[in-house]
Amino acid sequence: MLSTFIVEDDVEQLATLKQTVANHIMINDFDMELTLATSQAQELLSYLADHADVDGLYFLDIEYPGQTLNGLTLATKIRDMDVNAKIVFVSTHAEMAFLTFERRIEPLDFIVKDLGPAAVKAKVETDIRIAYDRYTKQGAVSQAIFSYTKGGQLFNVALNDVLFIETGTSRNKLVLHLTDRLVQYNGKISDEATAHPELFRVHKSFLVNPSQLARIDKPNQRGYFDNGEAVDIAVRKMRDLVALIKQNELTVTID
């Protein structure tokens, strides 16, 4: 998931940015969240220090009067902590733009507030789309990815976040069970089994991620996950599943 952060000391502008970002994420159903919106630069750094491996999109002002950090210093520290950070400056200080290059911050954009609310909103929304597109492409290269299409749009999630896929109640509907949510989309479970050989077809209705299984109950033909969810395992699939678990030395309890 792409986390989005806003640091803006003006209360009204902070509220406007929060609304713009949250609405655009929701309308487009992006795999993103507005993680933190604050007026305090140090609060963002404290969050990053406590949360490793963040993939972030950051909207920053340049000046934070009365604070020890300014936007340029904050961005430099963000770049050290999140090497793939997508940084957007939103500021009245257009003359400071060249300093972002001098400090090798490599911002995604520099939005000048004086353009007016409508233009700023449009630019913020464009930057969200660009950042999300780069995030999905970056993820496909850097880690094992599960991809699915919903509403004509491609979504990528980390394969490690996939628990299992089950057939839905309607024809050609699938339910993707992730560690933090459920997603329903159009598809066939046989096609997903072919497209994602890392997953294992344990039943005509279930395709599981073996590495996410917590326990196998052989007598009752059930597989369990850490979150309490369970799937049926066909008799003829049990032996192959157990062999796969042992071969790959997965930490799955087998009863």
N, C-alpha and C positions, 0 to 999 in steps of 0.2 A: 504494500500500500504506500502511496505517495503522501507524506505528511506535509501539511501547509502551515506556515507560521507567519504571523504579522506582528511587527513591532512598530507602533505608531503612538507618539505621545499626545497627539490631539484627540480628545475624547470623541468628538463628532466624526472626524475622519477615520478613526479606528472602527467605529460602529458601521460606517458606510462600507469600508473595506471588508469587514467581517460578513456583512450581508451579501455583498457582491460575490465574494469567494464561495460562501456556503451555498448560495442559490445556484451558481454556475456548476458546482460539483453535483448538486442534487438533480438539476435538470438534465445533465448529461450522463448521470449514473456512472461517473468515473470511480475507479477504485482509489479514492482519495478521501482524506478527512481534514477538516480544519482543526489541527491539533492544539494550537495555542495562539491566542491573540492577546497581546499585552502592550502596556505603555512602557514597560521596564526592560531595557536591553539585557540586563544581567539575568532576568528570569528565563530568557531564552537560552542563554549559555548554561545555566544551571540544569535546564531540562536536557539539553544535549549531553551534558556530562553524565547524567543519570540514565540515558537511553542510547546505548551503542547501536551502530548499524542503522541509523535513521537515513531514509531517502527523503530529502526535503525540498520544498519550494518555499522561498523566503521573500516576503515583501517588507522592505526596510525603508525607513526614512534616513536622511543624512544626519540631521541634528537632533539630539535629545538633551535639551537644556536642563542643567542641574544634575545630569548623570555623568558617571566617570567614563562611559563609553559613547562614542559617536557611531554613526552608521558604517563608516568606512572601517573602523577598528573592529566593530562587531562582525562585519562581513568577512574580514580577514580571519578572525577566529572561527567563524562558521566554516570557512573553506578548509581550515586545518582539521576540523572535527567531522565534516561531511564532505568528502572529496568530490562527490558528484552533485553538490548543492546547486540548485537553480535559484539564483539570486536576482531579485528585481528591486531596484530602488524607486521609491515614489517620493518625490521631493520637490520643493520650490527652488532648490539650489542647482539649477541647470549648469552653472559654471563649475560645479564639482565633478561633473561626469568624467572629465579627463583623468581625474585622480584614481578612478576605478581601474583604469588601464595601467596607470603608473604603478599601482600596488598589485597588479596582476590578479585582481579579484575575478575577472572574467564574468561580468554580470550578463544575465539573459536579456535584461532591458533596463532602461533608465526612463521612467515616466515623470514628466514635468507636471506638477499639480495645476499650474497656471493654464493648462490647456482647457480646463473646465471639467465639471463632473461627468458629463456624458462621454467625453473623449477619454478621460481617465478610466472610466468603467469599461469601455470597449477595449482599451489596451490591456487592462488587467485580465479580462476574459480571454483575450487572444493569448496572453502569456500563460494562462492556466492550460489552455489547449496544447500549446507548444511544449510546455514542461511535461505534461502528461504523455504526449507522444514520445518525447525523448526518454522518459522514464520507462515506458513499455518496451522500447527498443533496447535500452540499456539493460533491462532485466532479462530479456531474451538471450543476451550474450553472456551475462555474468552468472546466471544460475539456471537450474532446471525450472522450466516454466510450463504451466498448463494454460492453454489458450482456449477460449470459447467465444462464440459470437452471440450477441443479444441486441435486438433492435437495430440490426445492421452495423453494429460497431464491434470491433475486436477488443477483447479484454484478456490481459495476461495476469496470472497469479502465480506465486511461487508454488512449485509442485509440493513442497513440504507442508503447505497450508491445506492441501487437498486430503480429506479423509476418505470419502467415497462418493460415487455417483449412483443414483437409483433412477429407475424409470418412473415417470410421473403418472398421475391419474388420467391424463389425456394422451392421445396418440402423438408420438414423436415429441413428447415433452420429457425433459430430464431435470432432475434436482441435484445440484452440485452441493455437497456438504463440505464446507470449509471449516477451519478451526474456529472461526469467529462469526460465521453467518451461513445462510442458505441462499442459493441462487437458482432460479428456474429459467431454463432456456430451451430453445428448440434443438432437437438432435436425436440421434439413435445411439443406443448404448453400444451396439456392434461397431459403429463408426468410431466412437471414442476409444474402444479397445484397440482398434487398429492404429489410430493416430497416436495413442499414448501407451506404448508397450511396457512402460514402467508400472502401469496399473494392472491388476489381476482380476479376471472375471471369475468371481466365486459363485455366481448364481446368475440365472437368466436376467434377474432384475438388479444385480449389484456388481459394480466394478470398484474394487478397493485399492487403496494405496497401502501395500503391505508394510511399509516402513512406519506407518501411523497406527497400525494395530497394536493394542495393548495386551489382549488376551484372546486365546482361542479355546472355546469350549467344545471339544471333540464330541462328547456324548450327545450334546444337544444341538450340534451343528450350527454354532453361532460364533461370530467374531465381534469383539468389543473394542471400543476406542476409549481414550482417557476421559472424554467428555460424557461418557455414559451411553452414547449411541451404539447400536448394534446392527449387524447384518446377518442374514441367513447364508449358510454355506452349503452348497449342494454336496451330497455324499461323494459323487464322482470327482469333485474338485478338492476335497479335503486333503487327500494324500499329496497332490501337487503343491498345494499351498504350504503345507507343513515342510515339504522338501525345500521349497523356495526360501522359507524363513530360515531354515537351518543352513542352507547353502550360503546365504548372504549374512549369516550371523546377526540377524535382527533381534532386538531385545523384546521379544514377544513371549509371554507366558503361555504355555500349551498345557491345558488340563486333560 
